[in-house]
C-alpha cells in the first residue's frame, strides 16, 4: 500500500514509514505531518495479534526512537498513533 503523506515534513513522513517497516516489514504505515516536528502514524500489522495496545505502541515507538532522540531530533512528537490488526 502506498505511503500517505499530508502536510509538512514529507521527507520525515517517509523516514517514519521506513523506520517502522524496518522493524515490522509486513505493516501498512500511513504517516502524516501535522505541523513542524509533529506527526501522526497509523500502523496496521499482523504482529499486533495477541498484544495489548501498549505493547503494540511500544513496538512502533521502538522502531522510530532514533528519529526522536536528542535535543535536535527531527521528530518532536507523535500526536496520534493508531495501531490495529489487518
Secondary structure, 3 states (H helix, E strand, C coil): CCCCCCCCCHHHHHHHHHHHHHHCCCCEEEEEEEECCEEEEEEECHHHCCCCHHHHHHHHHHHHHHHCCCCCCCCCEEEEEEEECC
